[in-house]
Amino acid sequence: MLILTTTRLTDGIEQELIQEFGEIRFIFKENIEAADNHLEEADILLTFGSDIRREHIEKATKLKWIMVLSAGINQMPLGEIRERKILLTNVRGIHKTQMAEYALAMLLNHYQNLITYYKRQQEKVWDKSIKRREINGRTLTVVGAGSIGSELARLAKAFHMKTIAVTNSGGERPYFDQVYQNDQIKEALEQADFIVSILPETEKTKGYYSKDHFKWMKQSAIFLNMGRGSAVTENVLLQALNDNEIEHAILDVTPIEPLPRESQLWSHKKVTLTPHISGGSEQYIPRAVALFRESLMEFLETGTVSINKINIDKGY
């Protein structure tokens, strides 16, 4: 059996895998180009997914399982993977710690006006007139409340927040005071001081937020998107900001990435941007490999993997 990677892990982790699974052959490559000559032999492919094309799947005639080292699979040739009946899994869940911390950090940054304090420091101005607000006791609505949303809600409880989830199925969710289904989102948005979008990219979530969604929000609301940029178009978001439908947008994801220089989002006074980094962490690869180890042991025993198995038709 050959396990092929299209990204390098750390030297230490690679050696640990070789020693732990001595009966398996590993080839670690830095990208799909370097891995291309070994695709025909590969039984398992470990990849971030964005560089995998249809021709790679066609070449990998022995491939049984692809483990994607990210949560998103929208850039992959899903039709060919489905046709070949290749098992597809991802690392959903390993992002929850760093993304929950990111969301709270960005909300605190805005309410505490830290950017203004930093500017005053650069100007050498001692300014005690800058206004600050508490996030304590506010209402947080999470749209797309999976494992990341639950972790964010758990941390939000330390600030005595009311927590609301919007999901496909409704029902009870850990650390959420209320749970609404998608067709009830109006009530969830109307209550929120903070709206955090963690939607995956599927056909149903592209352009998910319409003009009406922003009209339902408080004028003092903060909209934070760290799911997928395709959930809201730039024009819809800019109109909401320009019409004072909401107070501010915090964007870790944008409709086009990297964000084009001509985009108005760069210079808009009501926008804070980060370059799709909320899921990053120095613990990312160790967490991903720990999940891969567990999944690999199941695969060797049963021939399949139940952890984070992707339903290709649903896109997650």
C-alpha positions as a Markdown table, in Angstrom:
| # | Residue | x | y | z |
|---|---|---|---|---|
| 1 | Met | 0.0 | 0.0 | 0.0 |
| 2 | Leu | 1.3 | 3.5 | -0.9 |
| 3 | Ile | 0.2 | 6.6 | 0.8 |
| 4 | Leu | 1.2 | 9.7 | -1.2 |
| 5 | Thr | 1.1 | 13.3 | 0.0 |
| 6 | Thr | 1.0 | 16.5 | -2.0 |
| 7 | Thr | 2.2 | 18.6 | 0.9 |
| 8 | Arg | 5.1 | 18.1 | 3.3 |
| 9 | Leu | 4.4 | 17.5 | 6.9 |
| 10 | Thr | 7.1 | 18.2 | 9.5 |
| 11 | Asp | 10.2 | 15.9 | 9.4 |
| 12 | Gly | 9.3 | 14.6 | 12.8 |
| 13 | Ile | 5.7 | 13.7 | 11.9 |
| 14 | Glu | 6.7 | 12.1 | 8.7 |
| 15 | Gln | 9.2 | 9.8 | 10.5 |
| 16 | Glu | 6.6 | 9.0 | 13.2 |
| 17 | Leu | 4.2 | 7.8 | 10.5 |
| 18 | Ile | 6.8 | 5.7 | 8.8 |
| 19 | Gln | 7.7 | 4.0 | 12.1 |
| 20 | Glu | 4.1 | 3.6 | 13.3 |
| 21 | Phe | 2.9 | 2.1 | 10.1 |
| 22 | Gly | 5.9 | 0.1 | 9.0 |
| 23 | Glu | 4.1 | -2.1 | 6.6 |
| 24 | Ile | 2.9 | 0.9 | 4.6 |
| 25 | Arg | 5.0 | 2.8 | 2.0 |
| 26 | Phe | 4.9 | 6.6 | 2.4 |
| 27 | Ile | 6.0 | 9.1 | -0.3 |
| 28 | Phe | 5.9 | 12.8 | 0.9 |
| 29 | Lys | 6.0 | 15.4 | -1.8 |
| 30 | Glu | 5.6 | 19.2 | -1.6 |
| 31 | Asn | 2.9 | 19.6 | -4.3 |
| 32 | Ile | 0.9 | 17.7 | -6.9 |
| 33 | Glu | 3.5 | 18.4 | -9.6 |
| 34 | Ala | 6.2 | 16.6 | -7.5 |
| 35 | Ala | 3.8 | 13.8 | -6.7 |
| 36 | Asp | 2.5 | 13.3 | -10.2 |
| 37 | Asn | 4.9 | 10.5 | -11.1 |
| 38 | His | 3.7 | 8.4 | -8.2 |
| 39 | Leu | -0.1 | 8.9 | -8.7 |
| 40 | Glu | -0.5 | 5.6 | -10.6 |
| 41 | Glu | 0.7 | 3.7 | -7.5 |
| 42 | Ala | -1.1 | 5.6 | -4.8 |
| 43 | Asp | -3.8 | 3.9 | -2.7 |
| 44 | Ile | -4.3 | 6.8 | -0.4 |
| 45 | Leu | -3.8 | 10.5 | -1.2 |
| 46 | Leu | -3.2 | 13.1 | 1.5 |
| 47 | Thr | -3.7 | 16.6 | 0.1 |
| 48 | Phe | -5.1 | 20.1 | 0.7 |
| 49 | Gly | -7.2 | 19.5 | -2.3 |
| 50 | Ser | -7.1 | 22.7 | -4.2 |
| 51 | Asp | -4.4 | 21.5 | -6.6 |
| 52 | Ile | -6.2 | 18.2 | -7.6 |
| 53 | Arg | -7.6 | 18.2 | -11.1 |
| 54 | Arg | -9.6 | 15.7 | -13.1 |
| 55 | Glu | -6.5 | 14.4 | -14.9 |
| 56 | His | -4.9 | 13.5 | -11.6 |
| 57 | Ile | -7.9 | 11.4 | -10.5 |
| 58 | Glu | -7.8 | 9.7 | -13.9 |
| 59 | Lys | -4.1 | 8.9 | -13.5 |
| 60 | Ala | -4.5 | 7.5 | -10.0 |
| 61 | Thr | -6.1 | 4.2 | -11.1 |
| 62 | Lys | -5.5 | 2.5 | -7.7 |
| 63 | Leu | -6.8 | 5.3 | -5.5 |
| 64 | Lys | -9.2 | 4.3 | -2.9 |
| 65 | Trp | -9.3 | 7.2 | -0.4 |
| 66 | Ile | -8.5 | 10.9 | -0.5 |
| 67 | Met | -8.0 | 12.7 | 2.9 |
| 68 | Val | -8.3 | 16.4 | 2.4 |
| 69 | Leu | -6.3 | 18.4 | 5.0 |
| 70 | Ser | -8.8 | 21.2 | 5.0 |
| 71 | Ala | -12.6 | 21.6 | 5.4 |
| 72 | Gly | -13.4 | 22.8 | 1.9 |
| 73 | Ile | -13.7 | 20.5 | -1.1 |
| 74 | Asn | -15.3 | 22.9 | -3.6 |
| 75 | Gln | -12.3 | 23.2 | -5.8 |
| 76 | Met | -11.9 | 19.4 | -6.3 |
| 77 | Pro | -13.1 | 17.3 | -9.3 |
| 78 | Leu | -16.0 | 15.9 | -7.3 |
| 79 | Gly | -17.7 | 14.4 | -10.3 |
| 80 | Glu | -14.8 | 12.2 | -11.1 |
| 81 | Ile | -14.3 | 11.2 | -7.5 |
| 82 | Arg | -18.0 | 10.2 | -7.2 |
| 83 | Glu | -17.8 | 8.2 | -10.4 |
| 84 | Arg | -14.8 | 6.3 | -9.2 |
| 85 | Lys | -16.4 | 5.8 | -5.8 |
| 86 | Ile | -13.3 | 7.1 | -4.1 |
| 87 | Leu | -13.7 | 7.6 | -0.4 |
| 88 | Leu | -13.4 | 11.3 | 0.5 |
| 89 | Thr | -12.8 | 12.6 | 4.0 |
| 90 | Asn | -11.6 | 15.9 | 5.4 |
| 91 | Val | -10.4 | 17.4 | 8.7 |
| 92 | Arg | -13.6 | 19.1 | 9.7 |
| 93 | Gly | -13.4 | 19.9 | 13.4 |
| 94 | Ile | -9.7 | 20.7 | 13.8 |
| 95 | His | -10.3 | 24.3 | 13.0 |
| 96 | Lys | -12.6 | 25.0 | 15.9 |
| 97 | Thr | -10.1 | 26.3 | 18.5 |
| 98 | Gln | -8.3 | 28.8 | 16.3 |
| 99 | Met | -11.4 | 30.0 | 14.5 |
| 100 | Ala | -13.4 | 30.5 | 17.6 |
| 101 | Glu | -10.4 | 32.5 | 19.1 |
| 102 | Tyr | -10.2 | 34.5 | 15.8 |
| 103 | Ala | -13.9 | 35.5 | 16.0 |
| 104 | Leu | -13.7 | 36.6 | 19.6 |
| 105 | Ala | -10.4 | 38.5 | 19.0 |
| 106 | Met | -11.9 | 40.4 | 16.1 |
| 107 | Leu | -15.1 | 41.3 | 17.9 |
| 108 | Leu | -13.1 | 42.5 | 20.9 |
| 109 | Asn | -10.7 | 44.4 | 18.7 |
| 110 | His | -13.6 | 46.3 | 17.1 |
| 111 | Tyr | -15.5 | 47.0 | 20.4 |
| 112 | Gln | -12.3 | 48.0 | 22.2 |
| 113 | Asn | -11.2 | 50.2 | 19.3 |
| 114 | Leu | -7.7 | 48.8 | 19.4 |
| 115 | Ile | -6.8 | 49.9 | 15.9 |
| 116 | Thr | -7.5 | 53.5 | 16.9 |
| 117 | Tyr | -5.3 | 53.1 | 20.0 |
| 118 | Tyr | -2.5 | 51.7 | 17.8 |
| 119 | Lys | -2.8 | 54.7 | 15.5 |
| 120 | Arg | -2.5 | 57.1 | 18.4 |
| 121 | Gln | 0.6 | 55.2 | 19.6 |
| 122 | Gln | 2.2 | 55.7 | 16.2 |
| 123 | Glu | 1.3 | 59.4 | 16.4 |
| 124 | Lys | 2.6 | 59.6 | 20.0 |
| 125 | Val | -0.8 | 61.0 | 21.1 |
| 126 | Trp | -2.1 | 60.3 | 24.7 |
| 127 | Asp | -5.8 | 60.1 | 23.9 |
| 128 | Lys | -8.2 | 59.0 | 26.6 |
| 129 | Ser | -11.3 | 60.1 | 24.7 |
| 130 | Ile | -11.5 | 57.0 | 22.5 |
| 131 | Lys | -14.8 | 55.1 | 23.1 |
| 132 | Arg | -14.8 | 51.5 | 24.0 |
| 133 | Arg | -17.6 | 49.0 | 24.5 |
| 134 | Glu | -18.1 | 45.6 | 26.2 |
| 135 | Ile | -19.1 | 42.5 | 24.4 |
| 136 | Asn | -20.4 | 41.2 | 27.7 |
| 137 | Gly | -24.1 | 40.4 | 27.6 |
| 138 | Arg | -24.5 | 40.8 | 23.9 |
| 139 | Thr | -26.3 | 38.4 | 21.5 |
| 140 | Leu | -24.3 | 36.2 | 19.2 |
| 141 | Thr | -25.9 | 34.5 | 16.2 |
| 142 | Val | -23.9 | 31.9 | 14.4 |
| 143 | Val | -25.0 | 30.9 | 10.9 |
| 144 | Gly | -23.7 | 27.4 | 10.0 |
| 145 | Ala | -23.2 | 26.2 | 13.6 |
| 146 | Gly | -21.2 | 23.1 | 13.4 |
| 147 | Ser | -18.2 | 22.2 | 15.6 |
| 148 | Ile | -16.6 | 25.7 | 15.1 |
| 149 | Gly | -19.8 | 27.4 | 16.0 |
| 150 | Ser | -20.3 | 25.3 | 19.1 |
| 151 | Glu | -16.8 | 26.1 | 20.3 |
| 152 | Leu | -17.4 | 29.8 | 19.7 |
| 153 | Ala | -20.7 | 29.7 | 21.6 |
| 154 | Arg | -18.9 | 27.9 | 24.5 |
| 155 | Leu | -16.3 | 30.7 | 24.7 |
| 156 | Ala | -19.0 | 33.4 | 24.3 |
| 157 | Lys | -20.6 | 32.1 | 27.5 |
| 158 | Ala | -17.6 | 33.4 | 29.4 |
| 159 | Phe | -18.8 | 36.8 | 28.3 |
| 160 | His | -22.4 | 36.0 | 29.4 |
| 161 | Met | -23.6 | 36.2 | 25.8 |
| 162 | Lys | -26.9 | 34.9 | 24.6 |
| 163 | Thr | -26.1 | 32.4 | 21.8 |
| 164 | Ile | -28.3 | 31.6 | 18.8 |
| 165 | Ala | -27.6 | 29.0 | 16.1 |
| 166 | Val | -29.0 | 28.9 | 12.6 |
| 167 | Thr | -28.7 | 25.4 | 11.0 |
| 168 | Asn | -30.3 | 23.2 | 8.3 |
| 169 | Ser | -32.0 | 20.9 | 10.8 |
| 170 | Gly | -32.6 | 22.9 | 14.0 |
| 171 | Gly | -32.8 | 20.9 | 17.2 |
| 172 | Glu | -30.6 | 21.4 | 20.3 |
| 173 | Arg | -26.9 | 22.3 | 19.9 |
| 174 | Pro | -24.3 | 22.4 | 22.7 |
| 175 | Tyr | -23.8 | 25.9 | 24.2 |
| 176 | Phe | -26.6 | 27.5 | 22.2 |
| 177 | Asp | -29.6 | 29.1 | 24.0 |
| 178 | Gln | -31.8 | 29.0 | 20.9 |
| 179 | Val | -31.6 | 27.1 | 17.6 |
| 180 | Tyr | -33.4 | 28.2 | 14.4 |
| 181 | Gln | -33.7 | 26.5 | 11.0 |
| 182 | Asn | -32.7 | 28.4 | 7.9 |
| 183 | Asp | -36.3 | 29.4 | 7.1 |
| 184 | Gln | -36.4 | 31.1 | 10.5 |
| 185 | Ile | -33.3 | 33.1 | 10.1 |
| 186 | Lys | -35.1 | 36.5 | 10.2 |
| 187 | Glu | -35.8 | 36.1 | 13.9 |
| 188 | Ala | -32.3 | 35.0 | 14.6 |
| 189 | Leu | -30.7 | 38.0 | 12.8 |
| 190 | Glu | -33.1 | 40.5 | 14.3 |
| 191 | Gln | -31.8 | 39.7 | 17.8 |
| 192 | Ala | -28.1 | 39.7 | 17.1 |
| 193 | Asp | -25.4 | 42.2 | 18.0 |
| 194 | Phe | -22.9 | 39.9 | 16.3 |
| 195 | Ile | -23.6 | 37.7 | 13.3 |
| 196 | Val | -20.8 | 35.1 | 12.6 |
| 197 | Ser | -21.1 | 33.2 | 9.3 |
| 198 | Ile | -19.4 | 29.9 | 9.1 |
| 199 | Leu | -21.2 | 28.4 | 6.1 |
| 200 | Pro | -19.5 | 25.9 | 3.9 |
| 201 | Glu | -19.5 | 26.5 | 0.1 |
| 202 | Thr | -22.3 | 24.5 | -1.6 |
| 203 | Glu | -24.7 | 25.3 | -4.4 |
| 204 | Lys | -27.3 | 26.3 | -1.7 |
| 205 | Thr | -25.0 | 28.7 | 0.2 |
| 206 | Lys | -23.6 | 30.6 | -2.8 |
| 207 | Gly | -25.2 | 34.1 | -2.5 |
| 208 | Tyr | -26.9 | 33.0 | 0.7 |
| 209 | Tyr | -27.1 | 36.5 | 2.2 |
| 210 | Ser | -29.5 | 38.8 | 0.3 |
| 211 | Lys | -30.3 | 42.5 | 0.8 |
| 212 | Asp | -33.2 | 41.4 | 3.1 |
| 213 | His | -30.9 | 39.6 | 5.4 |
| 214 | Phe | -28.9 | 42.8 | 6.1 |
| 215 | Lys | -32.1 | 44.8 | 6.5 |
| 216 | Trp | -33.2 | 42.4 | 9.2 |
| 217 | Met | -30.0 | 43.0 | 11.2 |
| 218 | Lys | -29.6 | 45.8 | 13.7 |
| 219 | Gln | -28.0 | 48.9 | 12.5 |
| 220 | Ser | -25.4 | 48.4 | 15.2 |
| 221 | Ala | -24.7 | 44.8 | 14.2 |
| 222 | Ile | -21.3 | 43.4 | 13.3 |
| 223 | Phe | -21.2 | 40.9 | 10.5 |
| 224 | Leu | -18.2 | 38.5 | 10.6 |
| 225 | Asn | -17.7 | 36.1 | 7.8 |
| 226 | Met | -15.1 | 33.3 | 8.3 |
| 227 | Gly | -16.9 | 30.6 | 6.4 |
| 228 | Arg | -16.8 | 31.1 | 2.6 |
| 229 | Gly | -16.7 | 34.4 | 0.7 |
| 230 | Ser | -19.2 | 33.2 | -1.8 |
| 231 | Ala | -22.0 | 33.4 | 0.8 |
| 232 | Val | -22.4 | 37.1 | 0.1 |
| 233 | Thr | -21.6 | 39.1 | -3.0 |
| 234 | Glu | -19.5 | 42.2 | -2.7 |
| 235 | Asn | -22.3 | 44.4 | -4.1 |
| 236 | Val | -24.8 | 43.2 | -1.5 |
| 237 | Leu | -22.4 | 43.7 | 1.3 |
| 238 | Leu | -21.3 | 47.1 | 0.2 |
| 239 | Gln | -24.8 | 48.3 | -0.3 |
| 240 | Ala | -25.7 | 47.2 | 3.3 |
| 241 | Leu | -22.7 | 49.1 | 4.7 |
| 242 | Asn | -23.3 | 52.2 | 2.6 |
| 243 | Asp | -26.9 | 52.3 | 3.5 |
| 244 | Asn | -26.0 | 51.9 | 7.2 |
| 245 | Glu | -28.0 | 48.6 | 7.5 |
| 246 | Ile | -25.1 | 47.3 | 9.7 |
| 247 | Glu | -22.3 | 49.0 | 11.6 |
| 248 | His | -19.3 | 47.0 | 10.4 |
| 249 | Ala | -18.1 | 43.9 | 8.5 |
| 250 | Ile | -15.2 | 41.7 | 9.5 |
| 251 | Leu | -14.1 | 39.5 | 6.6 |
| 252 | Asp | -11.6 | 36.7 | 6.7 |
| 253 | Val | -13.0 | 35.4 | 3.4 |
| 254 | Thr | -14.1 | 37.3 | 0.2 |
| 255 | Pro | -15.9 | 36.3 | -3.0 |
| 256 | Ile | -12.6 | 36.4 | -4.9 |
| 257 | Glu | -9.3 | 35.4 | -3.2 |
| 258 | Pro | -6.8 | 37.0 | -3.2 |
| 259 | Leu | -9.0 | 40.0 | -3.1 |
| 260 | Pro | -8.4 | 42.2 | -6.3 |
| 261 | Arg | -6.7 | 45.5 | -5.6 |
| 262 | Glu | -9.5 | 47.4 | -7.2 |
| 263 | Ser | -12.1 | 46.0 | -4.7 |
| 264 | Gln | -13.8 | 48.7 | -2.6 |
| 265 | Leu | -13.6 | 46.4 | 0.4 |
| 266 | Trp | -9.9 | 47.3 | 0.9 |
| 267 | Ser | -10.5 | 50.9 | 1.7 |
| 268 | His | -14.0 | 50.9 | 3.1 |
| 269 | Lys | -14.1 | 52.5 | 6.5 |
| 270 | Lys | -16.6 | 50.0 | 7.8 |
| 271 | Val | -14.6 | 46.9 | 6.8 |
| 272 | Thr | -11.9 | 45.0 | 8.6 |
| 273 | Leu | -10.1 | 42.5 | 6.4 |
| 274 | Thr | -7.8 | 39.5 | 7.0 |
| 275 | Pro | -6.5 | 37.2 | 4.3 |
| 276 | His | -8.3 | 33.9 | 5.0 |
| 277 | Ile | -6.2 | 33.0 | 8.0 |
| 278 | Ser | -8.7 | 32.2 | 10.7 |
| 279 | Gly | -8.2 | 28.5 | 10.3 |
| 280 | Gly | -4.4 | 28.7 | 10.6 |
| 281 | Ser | -2.5 | 27.5 | 13.7 |
| 282 | Glu | 0.9 | 26.2 | 14.6 |
| 283 | Gln | -1.1 | 23.1 | 15.8 |
| 284 | Tyr | -2.9 | 22.6 | 12.4 |
| 285 | Ile | -0.7 | 19.9 | 11.0 |
| 286 | Pro | -0.3 | 17.9 | 14.3 |
| 287 | Arg | -4.1 | 18.0 | 14.7 |
| 288 | Ala | -4.7 | 17.0 | 11.1 |
| 289 | Val | -2.2 | 14.1 | 11.3 |
| 290 | Ala | -3.8 | 12.9 | 14.6 |
| 291 | Leu | -7.1 | 12.6 | 12.8 |
| 292 | Phe | -5.4 | 10.9 | 9.8 |
| 293 | Arg | -3.8 | 8.3 | 12.1 |
| 294 | Glu | -7.2 | 7.5 | 13.7 |
| 295 | Ser | -8.8 | 7.3 | 10.2 |
| 296 | Leu | -6.0 | 5.2 | 8.8 |
| 297 | Met | -6.3 | 2.6 | 11.5 |
| 298 | Glu | -10.0 | 2.3 | 10.8 |
| 299 | Phe | -9.3 | 2.1 | 7.1 |
| 300 | Leu | -6.8 | -0.7 | 7.6 |
| 301 | Glu | -9.2 | -2.6 | 9.8 |
| 302 | Thr | -12.5 | -2.1 | 7.9 |
| 303 | Gly | -11.6 | -0.8 | 4.4 |
| 304 | Thr | -13.5 | 2.4 | 5.0 |
| 305 | Val | -13.5 | 5.6 | 7.1 |
| 306 | Ser | -16.5 | 6.9 | 9.1 |
| 307 | Ile | -14.8 | 10.0 | 10.5 |
| 308 | Asn | -15.6 | 13.1 | 8.5 |
| 309 | Lys | -16.8 | 11.1 | 5.5 |
| 310 | Ile | -17.9 | 13.6 | 2.8 |
| 311 | Asn | -21.4 | 13.3 | 1.2 |
| 312 | Ile | -20.3 | 14.6 | -2.3 |
| 313 | Asp | -23.9 | 15.4 | -3.3 |
| 314 | Lys | -24.3 | 17.7 | -0.3 |
| 315 | Gly | -20.8 | 19.1 | -0.6 |
| 316 | Tyr | -19.8 | 18.5 | 3.0 |
